Amino acid sequence: MISVKPKKGNLLVAEPSIIGDLSFNRSVVLLADHNTEGSVGFILNKPLQYTIHDLIPEINANFKIYNGGPVEQDNLYFIHNIPELIPNSIEISNGIYWGGDFEHTKNLINEGKIKRTNIRFFLGYTGWESHQLEDELEENSWIVSKNSYQNKIIGKSTTHFWKEKIMEQGGDYLIWSNAPENPILN
């Protein structure tokens, strides 16, 4: 049963039952858009081995790149909390924005005007067709959670993020919070 309906700005926390799915096992997804046509999100807690400088050498910063999801992994996306600096941004909610003028953003990063707590980069995104997310919620694949971090989620450490969100659920979820990622290792 779905207790909270999904909407832009919510977090989707992978149920512990999603085992063996490399993209979504223990993931926390920021829902960037949700409407009758489908949904788009970015996985917040799956850092890759790359920095922004590795992918775009003219950017002189070592901001981490995250696996945003399995869709269009050859494209770079970003969210931020500084719309006053990045024109053409789209508000997700709670002071979190998606995209904007990338050339201007590159210059601001190189000038030191954007910090790692202001912006997060992703390769790919997570996408659902019309009603697909609702079906996955009915199948108990995800827990919908409000984003209590607001726009500070961009600088949030990801090391134990899934565990923290699972522990917030209480009850039987507390047992899962300490289980190994691979149950065979138990």
Secondary structure, 3 states (H helix, E strand, C coil): CCCCCCCCCCEEEECCCCCCCCCCCCCEEEEEEEECCEEEEEECCCEEEEEHHHHCCCCCCCCEEEECCCEEEEEEEEEECCCCCCCCCEEEECCEEECCCHHHHHHHHHCCCCCCCCEEEEEEEEEEECCHHHHHHHCCCEEEECCCCHHHHHHCCCCCHHHHHHHHHCCCHHHHHCCCCCHHHC
